């Protein structure tokens, strides 16, 4: 059994290719089902976001798992593998597991520590589970990873500090005011930066008003965030009522002048805060000298961003240490996979023998009372437990041996547990069982067919 991660992201591939290798949400369930049915692939999960596309698979052999994963991508997207395979990264076993923990913690994101990816991983796993594309291995791995991601964000400050200009602008506004939901926020411009800023304000239930030289764009953006939109010629009127003005137009000239601000201040007593995130700047820098006017520009926000990036990096170092522990924990569980069915089979066989012995005793000694039978059952079970205790302890200790497969096979053979093992395994368990794989390998070796 092997675990593979095959994918591409914002680090490895240009946006043009990422766009072509994106799984649509409404077809993701069908896609992961198709992946699971590829030869050599036993389990599968697909994560597809704007910044990454990753296949997580459990396969019986590494080389066939890699090959058929590429065949799947080639056929699903109708794209020759020569056009994308040089951009793929392939991680296997411990590296693949470590990568998943990095992803859910936000360490592999464009913005370190962002939390959205955790929800996307969770959705991807649930979709794969509904498509019956997951089994024992991924049920354990993804549930452990999702839990770990939640712990990272609750135990650290990795996702609490602004590391984008738009988010930093909102964070600055939060520092200036105790609350934002009762403030009048004006956005000058309706481009991408303004839209991202409006999105961050919406998270604090802040209603925004949008002004743009093209009114239809202002109206479209305002509707997305339940805000208001006004034509540009009402700028001074709207600024009169503003608490915070965030400007991000693409104008080559100043859009708010000192003369305009002087006119506005004549009719207001409360301070006016400007956050200018445009380049070239939108707000006349000289307004900073005016009483009751506060102006912050890109350099001010960059200081916040750089400081917060440093804080996130410090938190990321802690998380990296935790990830090593999580990977170790997962593989300890994997190593026990072959042991648990053997222990259960051994106990089942021992209890079966004990029950048969008790039935013979009761036939030969029909005069036994119920109390005497209970005593006999308890004592015979005690003998079984004492006899099995050391073999089970030794088996667990040997489960980490490089010769694990051979040891498990010999243990099963010595105690003649084949019948009990077959009774325990479900169809899915048989498919992913490392013990089953080991049997075939050893049988081939004994027949001289080892490669």
C-alpha positions as CSV (number, residue, x, y, z in Angstrom):
1,X,0.0,0.0,0.0
2,X,1.3,3.4,-1.0
3,X,0.1,7.0,-0.7
4,X,0.7,9.5,-3.5
5,X,0.0,13.2,-4.0
6,X,0.1,14.3,-7.6
7,X,-0.7,17.9,-8.4
8,X,0.2,21.4,-9.3
9,X,-0.3,24.8,-7.6
10,X,0.6,28.5,-7.7
11,X,4.2,27.6,-7.0
12,X,4.6,25.1,-9.8
13,X,2.3,26.1,-12.7
14,X,1.2,29.2,-14.5
15,X,-2.4,30.4,-14.1
16,X,-3.2,29.5,-17.7
17,X,-2.5,25.8,-17.0
18,X,-4.2,25.8,-13.6
19,X,-7.4,27.1,-15.3
20,X,-7.3,24.2,-17.8
21,X,-6.8,21.6,-15.0
22,X,-9.6,22.7,-12.7
23,X,-12.4,20.3,-11.7
24,X,-15.8,21.9,-11.8
25,X,-17.7,21.6,-8.5
26,X,-20.7,19.9,-10.1
27,X,-18.6,17.2,-11.7
28,X,-16.1,16.6,-8.8
29,X,-18.0,13.6,-7.5
30,X,-18.0,11.9,-10.9
31,X,-14.4,12.7,-11.4
32,X,-13.2,11.2,-8.1
33,X,-15.3,8.1,-8.8
34,X,-13.6,7.8,-12.2
35,X,-10.2,8.2,-10.6
36,X,-11.0,5.5,-8.0
37,X,-11.9,3.1,-10.8
38,X,-8.5,3.5,-12.6
39,X,-6.2,0.5,-12.5
40,X,-3.9,0.2,-9.4
41,X,-5.8,2.9,-7.5
42,X,-7.5,1.8,-4.3
43,X,-8.7,5.1,-2.8
44,X,-8.8,8.7,-4.1
45,X,-9.6,12.3,-3.1
46,X,-9.4,15.3,-5.4
47,X,-8.7,18.8,-4.2
48,X,-9.4,21.5,-6.7
49,X,-9.2,25.3,-5.9
50,X,-8.2,28.4,-7.8
51,X,-4.6,27.9,-6.6
52,X,-4.2,24.1,-6.7
53,X,-5.2,20.8,-8.2
54,X,-4.2,17.7,-6.3
55,X,-4.9,14.0,-6.5
56,X,-4.5,12.0,-3.3
57,X,-4.5,8.3,-4.0
58,X,-3.8,5.0,-2.3
59,X,-2.3,2.6,-4.8
60,X,-0.9,-0.9,-4.7
61,X,2.3,0.0,-6.6
62,X,4.0,3.4,-6.9
63,X,4.9,3.3,-10.6
64,X,1.4,2.2,-11.7
65,X,-0.2,4.6,-9.4
66,X,1.7,7.5,-10.9
67,X,1.1,6.3,-14.4
68,X,-2.6,5.8,-14.2
69,X,-3.1,9.1,-12.3
70,X,-1.6,10.9,-15.3
71,X,-3.7,8.9,-17.6
72,X,-6.8,10.0,-15.6
73,X,-5.8,13.7,-15.9
74,X,-5.1,13.3,-19.6
75,X,-8.4,11.7,-20.4
76,X,-10.6,13.8,-18.0
77,X,-9.3,17.1,-19.4
78,X,-8.6,15.9,-22.9
79,X,-5.1,17.3,-22.6
80,X,-2.0,15.5,-23.7
81,X,0.2,14.7,-20.7
82,X,3.2,16.3,-22.4
83,X,1.5,19.6,-21.9
84,X,1.2,19.3,-18.1
85,X,3.4,16.6,-16.6
86,X,6.5,18.8,-16.3
87,X,4.5,21.1,-14.0
88,X,3.4,18.3,-11.7
89,X,4.9,17.6,-8.3
90,X,4.7,14.0,-7.1
91,X,5.0,13.2,-3.4
92,X,4.9,9.7,-2.1
93,X,4.2,8.0,1.3
94,X,5.6,10.1,4.2
95,X,6.1,13.2,2.0
96,X,2.6,13.0,0.6
97,X,1.1,12.7,4.1
98,X,3.3,15.6,5.3
99,X,2.2,17.7,2.3
100,X,-1.5,17.2,3.3
101,X,-0.9,18.4,6.8
102,X,1.0,21.5,5.4
103,X,-2.0,22.2,3.2
104,X,-4.7,22.1,5.9
105,X,-2.5,24.2,8.2
106,X,-2.2,26.9,5.4
107,X,1.5,26.6,5.1
108,X,1.3,25.8,1.4
109,X,-1.1,28.6,0.5
110,X,-0.4,31.7,-1.5
111,X,-1.2,33.6,1.8
112,X,0.4,31.7,4.6
113,X,-2.1,30.7,7.3
114,X,-5.3,31.3,5.3
115,X,-8.2,29.2,6.6
116,X,-10.3,28.7,3.4
117,X,-8.2,25.8,2.3
118,X,-9.2,23.8,5.4
119,X,-12.9,23.9,4.4
120,X,-12.0,23.0,0.8
121,X,-10.1,19.9,1.9
122,X,-13.0,18.9,4.2
123,X,-15.4,19.3,1.3
124,X,-13.2,17.3,-1.1
125,X,-12.9,14.4,1.4
126,X,-16.7,14.4,2.0
127,X,-17.3,14.4,-1.7
128,X,-14.9,11.5,-2.2
129,X,-16.5,9.6,0.6
130,X,-20.0,10.1,-0.9
131,X,-18.6,8.7,-4.2
132,X,-17.3,5.7,-2.3
133,X,-13.8,6.5,-3.4
134,X,-12.3,6.4,0.0
135,X,-11.6,3.5,2.4
136,X,-9.8,2.7,5.6
137,X,-6.6,4.6,4.9
138,X,-8.1,7.9,3.8
139,X,-10.9,7.8,6.4
140,X,-8.2,7.9,9.0
141,X,-5.7,10.3,7.2
142,X,-8.2,13.0,6.2
143,X,-10.1,13.0,9.5
144,X,-6.8,13.3,11.3
145,X,-5.7,16.1,8.9
146,X,-8.9,18.1,9.3
147,X,-8.7,17.9,13.0
148,X,-5.1,19.0,12.9
149,X,-6.0,22.0,10.7
150,X,-8.6,23.1,13.2
151,X,-6.1,22.8,16.1
152,X,-3.5,24.8,14.3
153,X,-5.8,27.8,13.8
154,X,-7.2,27.6,17.3
155,X,-3.8,27.1,19.0
156,X,-1.7,29.6,17.0
157,X,-2.0,33.1,15.6
158,X,-1.0,32.0,12.1
159,X,-4.3,33.2,10.5
160,X,-5.0,36.2,12.6
161,X,-2.7,38.8,11.0
162,X,-3.3,40.7,7.8
163,X,-0.9,39.8,4.9
164,X,-2.7,41.4,2.0
165,X,-3.2,45.1,1.3
166,X,-7.0,44.9,1.2
167,X,-7.1,42.9,4.4
168,X,-4.6,45.2,6.0
169,X,-6.8,48.2,5.2
170,X,-9.7,46.6,7.1
171,X,-7.4,45.6,10.0
172,X,-6.2,49.2,10.2
173,X,-9.9,50.4,10.3
174,X,-10.5,47.9,13.1
175,X,-7.6,49.4,15.1
176,X,-9.0,52.9,14.5
177,X,-12.5,52.1,15.7
178,X,-13.9,49.8,18.4
179,X,-16.5,48.5,16.0
180,X,-17.1,48.7,12.3
181,X,-20.7,47.6,11.9
182,X,-22.0,51.1,12.7
183,X,-19.5,53.0,10.5
184,X,-20.0,54.6,7.1
185,X,-17.4,53.2,4.8
186,X,-16.9,54.7,1.4
187,X,-15.0,52.8,-1.4
188,X,-13.7,54.9,-4.2
189,X,-13.2,52.6,-7.2
190,X,-14.7,49.2,-8.2
191,X,-11.7,47.2,-9.3
192,X,-10.3,44.0,-7.8
193,X,-8.6,45.6,-4.8
194,X,-11.9,47.5,-3.9
195,X,-13.8,44.3,-4.3
196,X,-11.5,42.3,-2.0
197,X,-11.6,45.1,0.6
198,X,-15.4,45.2,0.4
199,X,-15.4,41.4,1.0
200,X,-13.3,41.8,4.2
201,X,-15.6,44.6,5.5
202,X,-18.6,42.4,4.8
203,X,-17.2,39.9,7.3
204,X,-17.6,42.5,10.0
205,X,-21.2,43.3,8.9
206,X,-20.0,46.7,7.6
207,X,-22.2,48.3,5.0
208,X,-20.1,49.9,2.2
209,X,-20.9,52.6,-0.3
210,X,-19.3,52.4,-3.7
211,X,-18.4,55.3,-6.0
212,X,-16.9,54.7,-9.4
213,X,-16.6,56.7,-12.6
214,X,-18.5,53.9,-14.4
215,X,-21.7,53.8,-12.3
216,X,-22.8,50.3,-13.6
217,X,-19.6,48.8,-12.2
218,X,-20.2,50.5,-8.8
219,X,-23.7,49.3,-8.7
220,X,-22.8,45.7,-9.6
221,X,-20.1,45.5,-6.9
222,X,-22.4,47.2,-4.3
223,X,-25.1,44.6,-4.9
224,X,-22.7,41.8,-4.2
225,X,-22.2,43.0,-0.7
226,X,-25.6,44.5,0.0
227,X,-24.2,48.0,-0.2
228,X,-25.1,51.3,-1.9
229,X,-23.7,52.8,-5.1
230,X,-23.6,56.4,-6.3
231,X,-22.3,58.1,-9.4
232,X,-19.0,59.9,-9.2
233,X,-20.5,63.4,-9.4
234,X,-21.9,62.9,-5.9
235,X,-18.4,62.4,-4.4
236,X,-18.3,65.5,-2.1
237,X,-21.9,64.9,-0.9
238,X,-21.1,61.3,0.1
239,X,-17.8,62.1,1.7
240,X,-19.7,64.6,3.9
241,X,-21.2,61.6,5.8
242,X,-18.2,59.2,5.7
243,X,-16.3,57.9,8.6
244,X,-13.7,55.9,6.6
245,X,-12.8,56.4,2.9
246,X,-10.8,53.7,1.1
247,X,-9.6,54.7,-2.3
248,X,-8.2,52.3,-4.9
249,X,-8.9,53.8,-8.3
250,X,-6.7,53.5,-11.4
251,X,-6.7,57.3,-12.0
252,X,-3.4,58.9,-13.0
253,X,-4.4,62.1,-11.1
254,X,-5.6,62.8,-7.6
255,X,-9.3,62.0,-7.1
256,X,-9.7,63.8,-3.7
257,X,-8.0,67.2,-3.4
258,X,-7.2,69.4,-0.4
259,X,-9.8,72.0,-1.6
260,X,-12.5,69.3,-1.6
261,X,-11.6,68.2,2.0
262,X,-11.5,71.8,3.2
263,X,-15.0,72.3,1.9
264,X,-16.2,69.1,3.5
265,X,-14.7,70.0,6.9
266,X,-16.7,73.2,7.1
267,X,-19.8,71.3,7.7
268,X,-18.6,68.4,10.0
269,X,-17.1,68.0,13.4
270,X,-16.1,64.3,13.5
271,X,-12.7,63.2,12.1
272,X,-12.3,61.8,8.6
273,X,-10.1,58.8,8.0
274,X,-8.6,58.1,4.5
275,X,-6.8,54.9,3.5
276,X,-5.2,55.3,0.1
277,X,-4.3,52.0,-1.4
278,X,-3.9,53.3,-5.0
279,X,-0.7,53.7,-6.9
280,X,-0.4,56.4,-8.1
281,X,-2.0,57.8,-5.0
282,X,-5.6,59.0,-5.1
283,X,-5.7,61.3,-2.1
284,X,-3.8,64.6,-1.9
285,X,-0.9,63.9,0.6
286,X,-1.2,67.4,2.0
287,X,-4.5,66.6,3.6
288,X,-2.5,64.8,6.3
289,X,-1.6,68.3,7.6
290,X,-5.2,69.2,8.2
291,X,-6.9,69.1,11.5
292,X,-9.4,66.2,12.0
293,X,-8.1,64.4,8.9
294,X,-6.0,61.2,9.1
295,X,-4.4,59.7,6.0
296,X,-2.8,56.3,5.6
297,X,-1.1,55.1,2.4
298,X,0.4,52.0,1.0
299,X,3.7,52.4,2.9
300,X,1.8,52.5,6.2
301,X,-0.1,49.3,5.2
302,X,3.0,47.6,4.0
303,X,4.5,48.0,7.4
304,X,1.5,46.1,8.9
305,X,1.7,43.4,6.2
306,X,5.5,42.9,6.6
307,X,5.2,42.7,10.4
308,X,2.3,40.2,10.2
309,X,4.2,38.1,7.6
310,X,7.0,37.8,10.1
311,X,4.6,36.8,12.9
312,X,3.0,34.2,10.7
313,X,6.4,32.8,9.7
314,X,7.2,32.4,13.4
315,X,3.9,30.5,14.0
316,X,4.6,28.4,10.9
317,X,7.8,27.1,12.5
318,X,5.9,25.8,15.4
319,X,3.3,24.2,13.1
320,X,6.1,22.4,11.1
321,X,7.3,20.7,14.3
322,X,3.7,19.6,15.0
323,X,3.4,18.2,11.5
324,X,6.3,15.8,12.0
325,X,4.5,14.5,15.1
326,X,1.3,14.0,13.1
327,X,3.0,12.1,10.3
328,X,4.7,9.9,12.8
329,X,1.3,9.3,14.6
330,X,-0.4,8.4,11.3
331,X,2.3,5.9,10.3
332,X,2.2,4.3,13.7
333,X,-1.5,3.7,13.0
334,X,-0.7,2.3,9.5
335,X,1.9,-0.1,11.0
336,X,-0.8,-1.4,13.3
337,X,-3.2,-2.1,10.5
338,X,-1.9,-5.6,9.8
339,X,-1.6,-6.3,13.6
340,X,-5.1,-5.5,14.7
341,X,-6.9,-8.1,12.5
342,X,-4.4,-10.7,13.6
343,X,-4.9,-10.0,17.3
344,X,-8.7,-10.1,16.8
345,X,-8.5,-13.3,14.9
346,X,-6.3,-14.9,17.6
347,X,-8.7,-13.9,20.3
348,X,-11.6,-15.1,18.3
349,X,-10.0,-18.5,17.8
350,X,-9.0,-18.8,21.4
351,X,-12.5,-17.9,22.6
352,X,-13.9,-20.4,20.1
353,X,-11.7,-23.1,21.6
354,X,-12.6,-22.1,25.1
355,X,-16.3,-22.3,24.3
356,X,-16.0,-25.8,22.8
357,X,-14.1,-27.0,25.9
358,X,-16.8,-25.6,28.1
359,X,-19.5,-27.4,26.1
360,X,-17.6,-30.7,26.5
361,X,-17.2,-30.1,30.3
362,X,-20.9,-29.4,30.7
363,X,-21.8,-32.6,28.8
364,X,-19.5,-34.7,30.9
365,X,-20.5,-33.0,34.2
366,X,-24.2,-32.3,33.9
367,X,-24.6,-31.8,37.6
368,X,-22.6,-28.5,37.6
369,X,-24.5,-25.6,39.0
370,X,-24.7,-22.2,37.1
371,X,-22.4,-20.7,39.7
372,X,-19.8,-23.4,39.0
373,X,-20.1,-23.0,35.3
374,X,-19.5,-19.2,35.6
375,X,-16.4,-19.9,37.7
376,X,-15.1,-22.3,35.1
377,X,-15.7,-19.9,32.3
378,X,-13.9,-17.1,34.2
379,X,-10.9,-19.3,35.0
380,X,-10.6,-20.7,31.5
381,X,-10.8,-17.2,30.0
382,X,-8.1,-16.1,32.4
383,X,-5.8,-18.9,31.2
384,X,-6.4,-17.8,27.6
385,X,-5.7,-14.1,28.4
386,X,-2.5,-15.0,30.2
387,X,-1.3,-17.2,27.3
388,X,-2.1,-14.6,24.7
389,X,-0.7,-11.6,26.6
390,X,3.0,-12.1,25.6
391,X,2.5,-13.1,22.0
392,X,0.2,-10.0,21.5
393,X,2.8,-7.7,23.1
394,X,5.6,-9.1,21.0
395,X,3.5,-8.9,17.8
396,X,2.8,-5.2,18.5
397,X,6.5,-4.6,19.1
398,X,7.5,-6.4,15.9
399,X,4.9,-4.5,13.8
400,X,7.5,-1.7,13.3
401,X,10.2,-4.1,12.0
402,X,11.4,-3.7,8.4
403,X,10.4,-7.4,8.1
404,X,6.8,-6.6,9.3
405,X,5.1,-8.4,6.3
406,X,7.0,-11.6,6.8
407,X,6.5,-11.5,10.6
408,X,2.7,-11.0,10.2
409,X,2.5,-13.8,7.7
410,X,4.4,-16.2,9.9
411,X,2.3,-15.3,13.0
412,X,-0.8,-16.0,11.0
413,X,0.6,-19.3,9.7
414,X,1.9,-20.5,13.1
415,X,-1.5,-20.0,14.8
416,X,-3.5,-21.1,11.7
417,X,-5.6,-18.0,11.6
418,X,-6.5,-18.0,7.9
419,X,-10.1,-19.0,8.4
420,X,-10.6,-16.3,11.1
421,X,-8.9,-13.6,9.1
422,X,-11.2,-14.3,6.1
423,X,-14.3,-14.0,8.3
424,X,-13.2,-10.6,9.6
425,X,-12.3,-8.7,6.4
426,X,-15.0,-6.9,4.5
427,X,-14.6,-6.6,0.7
428,X,-13.2,-3.2,1.0
429,X,-10.8,-4.1,3.8
430,X,-9.5,-7.0,1.6
431,X,-8.8,-4.6,-1.2
432,X,-6.6,-2.3,0.9
433,X,-5.2,-4.8,3.4
434,X,-1.4,-4.8,3.5
435,X,-1.6,-8.3,4.8
436,X,-3.3,-9.5,1.6
437,X,-0.6,-7.8,-0.4
438,X,2.1,-9.4,1.8
439,X,0.7,-12.9,1.3
440,X,0.9,-12.6,-2.5
441,X,4.4,-11.3,-2.3
442,X,5.7,-14.1,0.0
443,X,3.8,-16.8,-2.0
444,X,5.6,-15.5,-5.2
445,X,8.9,-15.6,-3.4
446,X,8.3,-19.2,-2.2
447,X,7.4,-20.3,-5.7
448,X,10.6,-18.7,-7.0
449,X,8.6,-15.9,-8.7
450,X,10.0,-13.0,-6.7
451,X,11.2,-10.1,-8.8
